[in-house]
């Protein structure tokens, strides 16, 4: 039941936020460093504007061509929704989220299938409730298809972000 609710929330998240005109890319002060961080629903633009780390990691990353070829060959109907929970204060998020977007750009992954929430150090997403998602480490990439979670990449990919995505999608075919 939790998986269904999570998938429903994710699937409707973008539409609901538009209807309610929910504020996105909210900046708050990090309690540990005093730097600005993002909290709640975030967009790619928000990530790109919070610091130079996004562009630096994005530009430096060279994805595996074999995994990219496989992802490009998937039919759009088989592509999962991806819910990303990240921390703009977190070193792993600052590394793997830009790598994720580099892969998404290369394979022309539909932007409407990706939804992101930034958390503080206590894994709280502002007005966005994450208690049903069991988030302990960030970034966490949650993949869902047909309302069911098919897998996660938690904190650090086992191989590369693109190969882990291929492995998740292909294991559920």
Protein Blocks (a to p, Z undefined) as FASTA:
>chain_A
ZZmmmmmmmmmmmmmmmmnopaehiacddfklopacdedjddfklmmmnpmklmmmmmmp
ccdfklmmmmmmpcfklpccddddddfkbmklmmmmmmmmmmmmmnopafklpccddddf
kopghjaccklnopabdcdddddeehiafbdcehiafkbmklmmmmmmmmmZZ
